Amino acid sequence: MKLRAPAIPLFNVDPYFSVWMNRDSVNTGIPTHWTGSPNNIWGTVVVDGKEYRFLGRSLSAINHDQGSIIRQTGIQIDACSTTIYFENSLIRLKAVFTSPLLADDLYYSSRPVTYLHLSYESVDGNEHTVKARLDVSEEFVLDKAGDARVWSESVELNEGNCVRMGNGKQEVLAKCGDDIRIDWGYVYLATKGYSKTGNCIKGDLYNIYSETVLAPDALFALAYDDIDSIIYFEKPLKAYWKKDGKTITEAIDEALAEYDTLMARCQKFSSEMRDAAIEKGNEGYADLLQLAYRQVMAGHKLVRDEDGNNLYISKECFSNGCAATVDITYPSAPMYLLYNTELLKGMMRPVLYYARTDAWEFDFAPHDVGRYPILNGQVYGRNRVKSYEHYQMPLEECGNMIILFAAIGERENDFSFAKENMDLLELWSKYLVKYGEDPDYQLCTDDFAGHLNHNCNLSLKAIMGIAGYSKILKALGRTEEADEMMQTAKKFADSFLIRGANADGSYRLAYDRPDTFSLKYNAIWDKVWGTELFPKSFYEGEMNRYKKAADTFGIPLDSRCVYTKSDWLHWVSCFGDKEDFCFVNDMMVKAYSKMRGTSRVPLTDWYNVDTTVMCNFKHRTVQGGLFMKLLID
C-alpha cells in the first residue's frame, strides 16, 4: 500500500468495538477507540527470555521502564486485514489483524470476533524460544478508565483458553451519545490451543492477558458480547449473529476453528476489490477503498426486529451520534449496492417504520430515528431555539430515500422492496414535485454550511429523486405515470440548465448567485442510470470548473469555502473520463497520506483542501461513497 494511512485499523467490528492506531508504528503509541479515547492493548514477544513490544505504548512515563521494541519494518492494509512486519537481529515477526466483516455474508457482517495471528522466522539462522502475550485493558469495557470496578474470569472453550472482563455494574443500553464508549457487556480474549490467561495491573489499568508459545505461530481472538445491542422503539434487540441462539463462546470456538478457511474468503474478497479498483482507477484508488472498507462496515450494527426483519443501524460518528440517518445512508450506498443490498435495505427499514408512526408529523422523510444505540424517534433538530421544522431536511431526505429505492431495484432487477413501500414513496415524490424545481430556504446534507435558498445541488437531488420514482413506476407497470414523472424530471432539468448556468459552462451554487460553483454530486445518478437528463456539456463544464478550483489536496465543496467532502469528491470525479477520475483521486490519496496531528484519525470525510486539516468528522460510514466509480460502466 502506497497510501500512508492516517490511522491504522486493528480490531474493528461495530461503533463500540473498534480499535485503531493513529501513528505510523503500532508500538510507539496508544491504541485508541475510533473516537480517540484510549483503548490500551499491549502485545509483546519474549525471545530467548528477553521481552520486546510489538503493540502499544511504552510504560516509561509510569514506571520508568522504557523496555525494548521490535522494529516495525512494513505494513499492508487490505479490506479485512492489516498485516504488519517487525524485525530485530533475532527474529522476523508477522502480525495479521483481521476483522472478517464480509458484506456479502450477513453472519460475518455481525459476528463480533476479530483475530490476531502471529508468526515468526529466524533472522540469524539459530533456533529461538518465542512466546507471545496480549494484555487488554479495562478501557474496553468502560467509557473512561476508572469509571467503575471491573472484574474478570476464565472461560471454557473447546478450541483453546479464554478469559473475559466486564464492568462490575452492568447497565445495558442505559445511555446514548456520540463521543462515548460502551460500559456494558464483556470483552473476551482467547487463544487457540493452550495458553496462560489471567489478570494483572499494567499502566495503572486493570488488564486481562493471554500468553502462549509461538511454534512457530499462534492465533488470538478478541471478541465482544454486548448482550443487547439496540433499543428499537422501547424494545431491546440482539445482534444478528445471535438469531439462532448462538452464545459468544460458541462463536469464539467457531472462529478459532475456521480461521484458515475464513482467511481465504477474506483474501479473495479483498483481492477482487483491489483488482476492480485498479481497473476503474489506479493503485491509489485501490488503497483508498481497502482502507475505507472496514471503517464503513464497523460504523454499523446488524440486528433483527421482533418480526425477523434485518436492521442495519448506522452511527453518525463524530457528527452528533444520530442513528439510522438518511443522509448518512445515502452517501454510503455505493458500497452496499455493490456488495449486499440487503444491508442497504436494513439501513432504510427503521426510517420507513418511523415515518408511518403517529410520532412523525410531516409529509416528508425523517432525518434519523434516534441517537445511537437508542432508536425511539428523530433527535436531529430537537431542543433548538428555532422551530423543530426549521431544522428538517425535507427535499434532501425525500430525494435520498427515493433514489435509494430506485438504485436497489436497478441493482437487483427487482422492485419489490419499493412496491412494499409505495405509500411513502408516493407521498415523498409529491413533495419533490411541489418544491424541488427551486428549493426554498432549507438545509441539505452539508448542514455544516447552513441553510441556503435556491440551492442548485438540492434541486438536482429532487430531479434525480423524481427520475428514480419514474423508474420505479415503470418497473411496476404504471407506464403512463412513469412517463409523466420523467417528463417532470426533464422539465426541472431543463430549468436547471438555464437558470443555473454560469458564463464559463459550469453551474452555480444557488440560482440567484452567478459565478459561484459547488460540487454537483447529486447528478451522479444520471450517469449511473443512463437517464441522460443532462447533456455531456454539463459534465464537461463542471469538471473544467473543478480543475480550475482545485487546490493541492482536493476541490472545495463550493465557492464559499476551502473545505471539501471526500464522498462528494469521488462522486463528481466520475463525471469525466478515467484521467479526470485519477486527477481527483490522486489529490485525495495525497491528502490522507499527508495528514498530521489531530487529523490522524480513521478517514475523515471533511477536511481543508489547502492544508489537509480535518474539520471535524471521523470514522463516518459515508466513505462507502468512495465505491461509486465501481458502479459506473
C-alpha positions as CSV (number, residue, x, y, z in Angstrom):
1,M,0.0,0.0,0.0
2,K,1.5,3.3,-1.1
3,L,-1.1,5.3,0.8
4,R,0.1,6.1,4.4
5,A,-3.0,5.5,6.5
6,P,-3.8,8.4,8.8
7,A,-5.0,5.7,11.3
8,I,-4.3,2.0,11.2
9,P,-7.2,-0.4,11.6
10,L,-6.6,-3.1,14.2
11,F,-9.7,-4.6,15.8
12,N,-12.8,-3.4,14.0
13,V,-16.4,-4.7,14.4
14,D,-19.0,-2.1,15.2
15,P,-19.3,1.5,16.6
16,Y,-18.4,0.4,20.1
17,F,-15.8,-2.3,19.3
18,S,-13.3,-0.5,17.0
19,V,-9.6,-0.1,17.8
20,W,-7.1,2.0,15.7
21,M,-3.5,3.3,15.9
22,N,-3.0,6.9,14.9
23,R,0.7,6.6,14.3
24,D,2.9,5.0,11.6
25,S,4.2,2.4,14.0
26,V,1.8,0.4,16.2
27,N,4.4,0.0,19.0
28,T,5.0,3.7,19.6
29,G,1.7,5.0,20.8
30,I,-1.6,4.2,22.5
31,P,-4.2,2.1,20.5
32,T,-7.4,4.1,20.6
33,H,-11.1,3.7,20.1
34,W,-12.1,5.5,16.8
35,T,-13.2,8.5,18.9
36,G,-9.6,8.9,20.1
37,S,-10.2,7.7,23.6
38,P,-7.6,5.2,24.8
39,N,-8.2,1.5,24.3
40,N,-4.9,0.4,25.7
41,I,-3.8,-3.1,24.5
42,W,-0.2,-4.4,24.7
43,G,1.4,-7.0,22.5
44,T,4.8,-8.4,23.4
45,V,7.0,-11.3,22.3
46,V,9.7,-12.8,24.6
47,V,12.6,-14.1,22.5
48,D,15.1,-16.3,24.4
49,G,14.0,-14.7,27.7
50,K,14.0,-11.1,26.5
51,E,10.8,-9.1,26.0
52,Y,10.1,-6.9,23.0
53,R,6.9,-4.9,22.4
54,F,5.2,-5.0,19.1
55,L,1.9,-3.3,20.0
56,G,1.0,-0.5,22.4
57,R,2.8,2.3,24.2
58,S,5.9,2.4,26.4
59,L,5.3,2.4,30.2
60,S,8.3,4.6,30.8
61,A,6.1,7.6,31.8
62,I,4.6,5.4,34.6
63,N,7.4,3.2,35.9
64,H,10.5,4.4,34.1
65,D,10.9,1.1,32.3
66,Q,11.5,2.0,28.7
67,G,11.5,-1.6,27.6
68,S,12.5,-2.8,24.1
69,I,10.5,-2.7,20.9
70,I,10.9,-4.9,17.9
71,R,11.2,-2.5,15.0
72,Q,8.3,-2.2,12.6
73,T,9.5,-2.7,9.0
74,G,6.4,-2.7,6.9
75,I,2.6,-2.6,6.8
76,Q,0.0,-3.7,4.3
77,I,-3.8,-3.0,4.6
78,D,-6.5,-4.7,2.7
79,A,-10.3,-4.8,3.1
80,C,-10.3,-7.2,6.0
81,S,-6.7,-7.4,7.3
82,T,-3.9,-5.3,8.5
83,T,-0.5,-7.1,8.1
84,I,2.4,-5.6,10.0
85,Y,6.0,-6.8,9.9
86,F,8.6,-6.4,12.6
87,E,12.3,-7.4,12.8
88,N,15.3,-7.4,15.1
89,S,18.6,-9.3,15.0
90,L,17.0,-12.5,16.1
91,I,13.6,-12.9,14.5
92,R,11.2,-11.5,11.9
93,L,7.7,-11.2,13.3
94,K,4.5,-11.1,11.2
95,A,1.2,-9.8,12.8
96,V,-2.0,-10.1,10.9
97,F,-5.0,-8.3,12.4
98,T,-8.2,-9.5,10.7
99,S,-11.9,-8.4,11.1
100,P,-13.8,-10.7,8.7
101,L,-16.6,-8.3,8.1
102,L,-17.7,-9.8,4.8
103,A,-20.5,-7.6,3.5
104,D,-21.8,-10.4,1.2
105,D,-22.5,-12.6,4.3
106,L,-24.9,-11.3,7.0
107,Y,-23.5,-13.5,9.7
108,Y,-19.9,-12.4,9.3
109,S,-21.1,-8.8,9.0
110,S,-22.3,-9.2,12.5
111,R,-20.2,-11.8,14.4
112,P,-18.1,-9.7,16.9
113,V,-14.9,-11.8,16.8
114,T,-11.6,-10.4,15.4
115,Y,-8.2,-12.1,15.0
116,L,-4.6,-11.5,15.6
117,H,-2.4,-14.2,14.0
118,L,1.3,-14.1,14.9
119,S,4.2,-16.0,13.3
120,Y,7.9,-15.7,13.2
121,E,11.0,-16.9,11.4
122,S,14.7,-16.8,12.5
123,V,16.8,-14.0,11.2
124,D,20.2,-15.1,12.5
125,G,19.7,-18.8,11.5
126,N,19.6,-20.0,15.1
127,E,16.6,-21.7,16.8
128,H,14.8,-19.5,19.3
129,T,12.2,-19.9,22.0
130,V,9.4,-17.3,21.4
131,K,6.4,-16.6,23.5
132,A,3.7,-14.0,22.7
133,R,1.3,-12.2,25.1
134,L,-1.6,-9.8,24.7
135,D,-2.8,-7.6,27.5
136,V,-6.3,-5.9,27.2
137,S,-7.2,-3.0,29.5
138,E,-10.3,-2.1,31.3
139,E,-10.8,0.7,28.8
140,F,-12.5,-1.8,26.5
141,V,-15.4,-2.2,29.0
142,L,-15.7,1.4,30.4
143,D,-16.4,4.7,28.9
144,K,-13.3,6.0,30.6
145,A,-10.7,4.2,32.7
146,G,-11.5,4.2,36.4
147,D,-15.2,4.9,35.9
148,A,-16.1,1.7,37.7
149,R,-14.7,-1.5,39.1
150,V,-14.1,-4.3,36.5
151,W,-13.7,-8.0,37.1
152,S,-12.5,-11.0,35.1
153,E,-12.8,-14.8,35.0
154,S,-11.6,-17.7,32.9
155,V,-14.0,-19.1,30.3
156,E,-14.1,-22.6,29.0
157,L,-13.7,-23.2,25.3
158,N,-13.3,-26.3,23.1
159,E,-10.7,-24.8,20.9
160,G,-8.5,-23.0,23.4
161,N,-8.2,-21.0,26.5
162,C,-10.1,-17.8,27.2
163,V,-10.6,-15.0,29.8
164,R,-13.3,-12.3,29.9
165,M,-13.6,-9.0,31.6
166,G,-16.6,-6.7,32.3
167,N,-17.9,-3.7,34.3
168,G,-19.0,-4.8,37.7
169,K,-22.1,-2.8,37.3
170,Q,-23.9,-3.9,34.2
171,E,-26.4,-1.3,32.9
172,V,-27.2,-2.5,29.4
173,L,-28.1,0.2,26.9
174,A,-28.5,2.8,29.6
175,K,-27.1,5.7,27.6
176,C,-26.7,7.1,24.2
177,G,-24.4,9.7,22.6
178,D,-21.6,10.3,20.2
179,D,-18.2,10.6,22.0
180,I,-18.8,7.7,24.4
181,R,-17.7,4.1,24.8
182,I,-19.6,1.0,25.8
183,D,-19.6,0.2,29.5
184,W,-21.7,-2.9,29.5
185,G,-21.2,-6.4,28.1
186,Y,-17.9,-8.3,28.2
187,V,-14.7,-8.4,26.2
188,Y,-13.2,-11.9,25.6
189,L,-9.5,-12.7,24.9
190,A,-8.9,-16.2,23.6
191,T,-6.0,-18.2,22.1
192,K,-6.3,-21.3,20.0
193,G,-4.7,-24.2,21.8
194,Y,-3.1,-23.9,25.2
195,S,-2.3,-20.5,26.8
196,K,-1.8,-19.0,30.2
197,T,-4.6,-16.5,31.0
198,G,-5.2,-14.2,33.9
199,N,-5.4,-10.6,35.1
200,C,-2.9,-8.0,36.2
201,I,-2.3,-4.3,36.7
202,K,-0.4,-2.7,33.9
203,G,-0.1,1.1,33.4
204,D,-2.4,1.7,36.4
205,L,-5.1,-0.2,34.5
206,Y,-6.8,-3.5,35.2
207,N,-5.9,-5.9,32.4
208,I,-6.7,-9.4,31.2
209,Y,-4.0,-11.3,29.4
210,S,-3.3,-14.4,27.4
211,E,0.2,-15.8,26.8
212,T,1.2,-18.6,24.5
213,V,4.2,-20.1,22.7
214,L,4.8,-19.3,19.0
215,A,5.6,-22.7,17.5
216,P,6.1,-21.0,15.0
217,D,2.7,-19.3,15.1
218,A,-0.3,-18.5,17.4
219,L,-3.8,-17.4,16.9
220,F,-5.5,-14.9,19.3
221,A,-9.2,-13.9,19.1
222,L,-10.6,-10.7,20.6
223,A,-14.4,-10.6,20.9
224,Y,-17.1,-8.6,22.5
225,D,-20.6,-9.6,23.7
226,D,-22.8,-6.5,24.2
227,I,-25.7,-8.7,25.4
228,D,-28.3,-6.4,23.8
229,S,-27.3,-4.1,21.0
230,I,-30.0,-1.6,20.2
231,I,-33.2,-0.1,21.7
232,Y,-35.7,0.0,18.9
233,F,-38.9,1.9,19.9
234,E,-38.6,0.9,23.5
235,K,-37.6,-2.7,22.9
236,P,-34.1,-4.1,23.2
237,L,-32.8,-6.0,20.2
238,K,-29.9,-8.5,20.0
239,A,-27.3,-8.7,17.3
240,Y,-28.0,-10.6,14.2
241,W,-25.3,-13.3,15.0
242,K,-27.4,-14.4,18.0
243,K,-30.6,-15.1,15.9
244,D,-30.3,-18.9,16.2
245,G,-29.4,-18.8,19.9
246,K,-25.6,-19.0,19.5
247,T,-23.6,-17.9,22.5
248,I,-20.4,-15.8,22.4
249,T,-18.3,-18.8,23.5
250,E,-19.7,-20.9,20.7
251,A,-19.0,-18.0,18.3
252,I,-15.4,-17.8,19.5
253,D,-14.9,-21.6,19.3
254,E,-16.2,-21.5,15.7
255,A,-14.0,-18.6,14.8
256,L,-10.8,-20.3,16.1
257,A,-11.7,-23.5,14.2
258,E,-12.4,-21.9,10.9
259,Y,-9.6,-19.3,10.7
260,D,-7.8,-20.7,7.7
261,T,-10.9,-21.1,5.5
262,L,-12.3,-17.8,6.6
263,M,-9.0,-16.0,5.8
264,A,-9.1,-17.5,2.3
265,R,-12.5,-15.9,1.8
266,C,-11.3,-12.6,3.1
267,Q,-8.3,-12.6,0.9
268,K,-10.4,-13.4,-2.2
269,F,-12.8,-10.6,-1.3
270,S,-10.0,-8.1,-0.8
271,S,-8.2,-9.2,-4.0
272,E,-11.3,-8.8,-6.2
273,M,-12.0,-5.4,-4.7
274,R,-8.4,-4.3,-5.4
275,D,-8.5,-5.6,-9.0
276,A,-11.8,-3.8,-9.7
277,A,-10.5,-0.5,-8.3
278,I,-7.3,-0.7,-10.3
279,E,-9.2,-1.4,-13.5
280,K,-11.5,1.6,-13.0
281,G,-8.9,3.9,-11.5
282,N,-5.4,3.1,-10.2
283,E,-3.5,1.7,-7.3
284,G,-4.1,4.8,-5.2
285,Y,-7.9,4.2,-5.7
286,A,-7.5,0.6,-4.6
287,D,-5.6,1.7,-1.5
288,L,-8.4,4.1,-0.5
289,L,-11.1,1.5,-0.9
290,Q,-9.2,-1.1,1.0
291,L,-8.6,1.4,3.9
292,A,-12.2,2.6,3.9
293,Y,-14.0,-0.7,3.8
294,R,-13.6,-1.9,7.5
295,Q,-14.3,1.6,8.7
296,V,-17.6,1.7,6.8
297,M,-18.6,-1.8,8.0
298,A,-17.6,-1.1,11.6
299,G,-19.8,2.1,11.7
300,H,-23.0,-0.1,11.7
301,K,-24.7,-2.7,13.9
302,L,-26.8,-5.5,12.4
303,V,-29.8,-6.6,14.5
304,R,-33.2,-8.2,13.9
305,D,-36.5,-6.9,15.0
306,E,-39.3,-8.9,16.5
307,D,-40.7,-9.8,13.1
308,G,-37.3,-11.1,11.8
309,N,-36.5,-8.1,9.7
310,N,-32.9,-7.2,9.3
311,L,-32.0,-3.7,10.6
312,Y,-28.5,-2.3,9.8
313,I,-28.1,0.6,12.2
314,S,-25.6,3.3,11.3
315,K,-24.0,5.6,13.8
316,E,-23.3,9.2,12.7
317,C,-19.8,9.1,14.1
318,F,-18.3,12.4,15.4
319,S,-21.1,14.4,14.0
320,N,-24.0,14.1,16.5
321,G,-24.3,10.4,17.1
322,C,-27.6,10.1,15.3
323,A,-28.7,6.6,14.3
324,A,-30.2,5.4,11.1
325,T,-29.5,8.8,9.5
326,V,-30.9,9.0,6.0
327,D,-28.3,11.4,4.6
328,I,-25.6,9.1,6.0
329,T,-27.1,6.1,4.4
330,Y,-27.3,7.9,1.0
331,P,-23.6,8.5,0.5
332,S,-22.6,5.1,1.9
333,A,-25.0,3.4,-0.6
334,P,-22.5,2.6,-3.4
335,M,-20.5,0.1,-1.3
336,Y,-23.7,-1.7,-0.3
337,L,-25.2,-1.6,-3.8
338,L,-22.0,-3.4,-4.9
339,Y,-21.8,-6.0,-2.1
340,N,-25.1,-6.5,-0.4
341,T,-28.4,-4.6,-1.0
342,E,-30.0,-6.4,2.0
343,L,-27.7,-4.3,4.3
344,L,-28.8,-1.2,2.5
345,K,-32.4,-2.2,3.0
346,G,-31.6,-2.7,6.6
347,M,-30.5,0.9,6.9
348,M,-33.8,2.1,5.4
349,R,-36.3,-0.1,7.3
350,P,-36.1,1.9,10.6
351,V,-36.8,5.1,8.7
352,L,-39.8,3.5,7.0
353,Y,-41.1,2.2,10.3
354,Y,-40.8,5.6,12.0
355,A,-42.3,7.5,9.1
356,R,-45.5,5.5,9.5
357,T,-45.9,6.2,13.2
358,D,-48.1,8.9,14.7
359,A,-45.0,10.5,16.1
360,W,-43.8,11.6,12.7
361,E,-46.0,14.6,11.8
362,F,-44.6,15.6,8.4
363,D,-45.3,14.7,4.8
364,F,-41.5,14.3,4.0
365,A,-39.0,11.8,5.1
366,P,-37.3,11.9,8.5
367,H,-33.6,12.7,9.0
368,D,-32.9,10.0,11.6
369,V,-34.5,7.6,14.0
370,G,-32.6,8.3,17.2
371,R,-29.2,8.7,18.8
372,Y,-27.1,5.5,18.8
373,P,-27.8,3.0,20.3
374,I,-31.3,4.2,21.2
375,L,-33.8,4.4,18.3
376,N,-37.1,5.9,19.6
377,G,-37.6,8.6,17.0
378,Q,-35.8,11.5,15.4
379,V,-33.5,13.6,17.6
380,Y,-31.9,16.0,15.0
381,G,-33.3,19.5,15.4
382,R,-34.8,18.9,18.8
383,N,-34.2,21.4,21.5
384,R,-33.1,24.1,19.1
385,V,-34.0,27.8,19.5
386,K,-36.0,27.9,16.3
387,S,-38.8,25.6,15.4
388,Y,-38.3,21.9,15.0
389,E,-39.4,22.1,11.4
390,H,-36.7,24.7,10.6
391,Y,-34.1,22.0,11.2
392,Q,-35.5,19.4,8.9
393,M,-34.1,18.4,5.5
394,P,-37.3,17.8,3.5
395,L,-36.0,17.7,-0.1
396,E,-32.8,16.1,1.0
397,E,-34.3,13.1,2.7
398,C,-37.2,12.6,0.3
399,G,-34.8,12.6,-2.6
400,N,-32.4,10.3,-0.8
401,M,-35.0,7.7,0.1
402,I,-36.5,7.5,-3.4
403,I,-33.1,7.4,-5.1
404,L,-32.1,4.6,-2.8
405,F,-35.2,2.6,-3.6
406,A,-34.6,3.1,-7.3
407,A,-31.0,2.2,-7.1
408,I,-31.8,-1.0,-5.2
409,G,-34.4,-2.0,-7.7
410,E,-32.0,-1.4,-10.6
411,R,-29.2,-3.3,-8.9
412,E,-31.4,-6.3,-8.1
413,N,-33.6,-6.1,-11.2
414,D,-36.4,-6.4,-8.7
415,F,-38.5,-3.6,-7.4
416,S,-40.5,-5.5,-4.8
417,F,-38.9,-3.6,-2.0
418,A,-40.2,-0.3,-3.5
419,K,-43.6,-1.9,-4.2
420,E,-44.0,-2.7,-0.5
421,N,-43.5,1.0,0.4
422,M,-45.3,2.8,-2.4
423,D,-47.5,4.7,0.1
424,L,-44.5,6.6,1.4
425,L,-42.8,6.9,-2.0
426,E,-45.9,8.5,-3.5
427,L,-46.1,11.0,-0.6
428,W,-42.4,11.9,-0.8
429,S,-42.4,12.1,-4.6
430,K,-45.2,14.7,-4.4
431,Y,-43.1,16.8,-2.1
432,L,-40.2,16.7,-4.6
433,V,-42.5,17.8,-7.4
434,K,-44.0,20.6,-5.4
435,Y,-40.8,22.1,-4.0
436,G,-37.9,20.6,-6.0
437,E,-37.6,22.9,-9.0
438,D,-36.5,25.9,-7.0
439,P,-35.8,24.9,-3.3
440,D,-36.7,27.4,-0.6
441,Y,-34.6,28.1,2.5
442,Q,-33.6,24.6,3.6
443,L,-30.8,22.6,4.9
444,C,-29.2,19.9,2.8
445,T,-26.9,17.1,3.9
446,D,-24.0,19.6,4.1
447,D,-25.8,21.2,7.0
448,F,-22.5,22.5,8.5
449,A,-22.7,25.1,5.7
450,G,-26.1,26.3,6.9
451,H,-29.4,27.0,5.3
452,L,-29.5,28.1,1.6
453,N,-32.1,29.5,-0.7
454,H,-32.4,28.3,-4.3
455,N,-29.8,25.5,-3.8
456,C,-28.9,24.1,-7.2
457,N,-27.5,20.9,-5.8
458,L,-30.6,20.3,-3.8
459,S,-32.6,20.9,-7.0
460,L,-30.5,18.2,-8.6
461,K,-31.4,15.9,-5.7
462,A,-35.1,16.5,-6.4
463,I,-34.7,15.9,-10.1
464,M,-32.9,12.6,-9.6
465,G,-35.5,11.6,-7.0
466,I,-38.3,12.2,-9.4
467,A,-36.5,10.3,-12.1
468,G,-35.9,7.5,-9.7
469,Y,-39.6,7.4,-8.9
470,S,-40.3,7.2,-12.6
471,K,-38.1,4.2,-12.9
472,I,-39.9,2.5,-10.0
473,L,-43.3,3.2,-11.6
474,K,-42.2,1.9,-14.9
475,A,-40.9,-1.3,-13.3
476,L,-44.2,-1.8,-11.6
477,G,-46.1,-1.5,-14.9
478,R,-47.5,2.0,-14.2
479,T,-46.2,3.3,-17.5
480,E,-48.3,6.4,-18.0
481,E,-47.5,7.7,-14.5
482,A,-43.8,6.9,-15.1
483,D,-43.7,8.9,-18.3
484,E,-45.4,11.8,-16.6
485,M,-42.8,11.8,-13.8
486,M,-39.9,11.5,-16.2
487,Q,-41.3,14.5,-18.1
488,T,-41.4,16.4,-14.9
489,A,-37.8,15.4,-14.1
490,K,-36.8,16.6,-17.7
491,K,-38.7,19.9,-17.3
492,F,-36.9,20.5,-14.0
493,A,-33.5,19.6,-15.5
494,D,-34.0,21.9,-18.4
495,S,-34.9,24.7,-16.0
496,F,-31.8,23.9,-14.0
497,L,-29.6,24.2,-17.1
498,I,-31.0,27.6,-18.0
499,R,-31.2,29.2,-14.6
500,G,-28.1,27.7,-13.0
501,A,-25.7,28.4,-15.8
502,N,-22.5,30.4,-15.4
503,A,-20.8,32.0,-18.4
504,D,-17.9,29.6,-18.3
505,G,-20.1,26.5,-18.8
506,S,-20.3,25.5,-15.1
507,Y,-23.3,25.7,-12.8
508,R,-24.0,27.8,-9.8
509,L,-24.1,27.1,-6.1
510,A,-27.6,28.8,-6.0
511,Y,-29.8,30.0,-8.8
512,D,-29.5,33.6,-7.6
513,R,-25.7,33.6,-7.2
514,P,-23.9,34.0,-10.6
515,D,-20.3,33.0,-10.9
516,T,-20.4,30.6,-8.0
517,F,-19.9,26.9,-8.1
518,S,-20.5,23.7,-6.0
519,L,-19.8,20.1,-6.4
520,K,-22.9,18.7,-8.2
521,Y,-22.6,15.3,-6.7
522,N,-26.4,14.6,-6.8
523,A,-26.2,14.4,-10.6
524,I,-24.2,11.2,-10.5
525,W,-27.3,9.1,-10.7
526,D,-28.0,10.4,-14.2
527,K,-24.6,8.8,-15.1
528,V,-25.3,5.6,-13.1
529,W,-28.8,5.1,-14.6
530,G,-28.1,6.5,-18.0
531,T,-31.2,8.7,-17.9
532,E,-29.5,11.4,-19.9
533,L,-31.3,14.3,-18.2
534,F,-28.1,16.3,-18.5
535,P,-26.0,16.7,-21.6
536,K,-22.4,15.9,-22.0
537,S,-21.6,19.6,-21.9
538,F,-23.0,19.8,-18.3
539,Y,-20.4,17.3,-17.0
540,E,-17.6,18.8,-19.1
541,G,-18.4,22.3,-17.8
542,E,-18.5,21.1,-14.2
543,M,-15.2,19.2,-14.5
544,N,-13.4,22.1,-16.1
545,R,-14.5,24.4,-13.2
546,Y,-13.5,21.8,-10.7
547,K,-10.0,21.6,-12.2
548,K,-9.6,25.4,-12.0
549,A,-10.8,25.5,-8.4
550,A,-8.7,22.6,-7.3
551,D,-6.1,23.1,-4.5
552,T,-3.3,20.9,-3.5
553,F,-5.4,18.3,-1.7
554,G,-8.8,18.5,-3.4
555,I,-11.6,20.6,-4.8
556,P,-13.6,22.8,-2.4
557,L,-17.2,21.8,-1.7
558,D,-18.3,25.1,-3.1
559,S,-17.1,28.7,-3.8
560,R,-17.8,29.8,-0.2
561,C,-15.2,27.6,1.5
562,V,-11.8,25.8,1.5
563,Y,-13.1,22.6,2.8
564,T,-14.3,19.6,0.9
565,K,-16.1,16.2,1.4
566,S,-14.4,13.0,0.3
567,D,-17.6,11.2,-0.7
568,W,-18.7,14.0,-2.9
569,L,-15.3,14.5,-4.4
570,H,-15.4,10.9,-5.6
571,W,-18.9,11.2,-7.0
572,V,-18.0,14.2,-9.2
573,S,-14.7,12.6,-10.2
574,C,-16.9,10.2,-12.1
575,F,-18.3,13.0,-14.4
576,G,-15.3,12.7,-16.7
577,D,-13.0,10.0,-18.1
578,K,-10.5,7.9,-16.3
579,E,-7.9,10.6,-16.4
580,D,-10.3,13.0,-14.7
581,F,-11.2,10.5,-12.1
582,C,-7.5,9.8,-11.3
583,F,-6.8,13.5,-11.1
584,V,-9.3,13.9,-8.3
585,N,-8.5,10.6,-6.6
586,D,-4.8,11.3,-6.5
587,M,-5.3,14.5,-4.7
588,M,-7.3,12.7,-2.1
589,V,-4.6,10.0,-1.7
590,K,-2.1,12.8,-1.2
591,A,-4.3,14.4,1.4
592,Y,-4.7,11.3,3.5
593,S,-1.1,10.5,3.2
594,K,-0.1,13.9,4.5
595,M,-2.5,14.3,7.4
596,R,-0.7,15.0,10.7
597,G,-1.5,15.6,14.3
598,T,-5.2,15.8,15.2
599,S,-6.1,14.9,11.6
600,R,-4.7,11.4,12.1
601,V,-8.0,9.7,12.6
602,P,-10.0,7.0,10.8
603,L,-10.6,8.5,7.4
604,T,-12.2,11.9,7.9
605,D,-14.6,12.9,5.1
606,W,-14.4,16.7,5.8
607,Y,-11.1,18.5,5.5
608,N,-9.4,21.6,4.1
609,V,-8.1,21.3,0.6
610,D,-5.2,23.7,1.2
611,T,-3.8,22.1,4.4
612,T,-5.5,18.7,4.9
613,V,-6.6,19.8,8.4
614,M,-9.6,17.8,9.5
615,C,-12.7,19.9,10.1
616,N,-14.4,17.5,12.5
617,F,-15.8,14.2,11.1
618,K,-14.0,10.9,11.6
619,H,-14.9,7.2,11.1
620,R,-18.1,8.0,9.3
621,T,-19.8,5.4,7.1
622,V,-20.1,8.0,4.2
623,Q,-16.8,6.7,3.0
624,G,-18.8,3.9,1.4
625,G,-19.4,6.6,-1.3
626,L,-15.8,6.1,-2.4
627,F,-17.0,3.0,-4.2
628,M,-19.2,4.9,-6.6
629,K,-16.8,4.5,-9.5
630,L,-17.2,0.7,-9.4
631,L,-21.0,1.2,-10.1
632,I,-20.4,3.1,-13.4
633,D,-19.8,1.1,-16.6
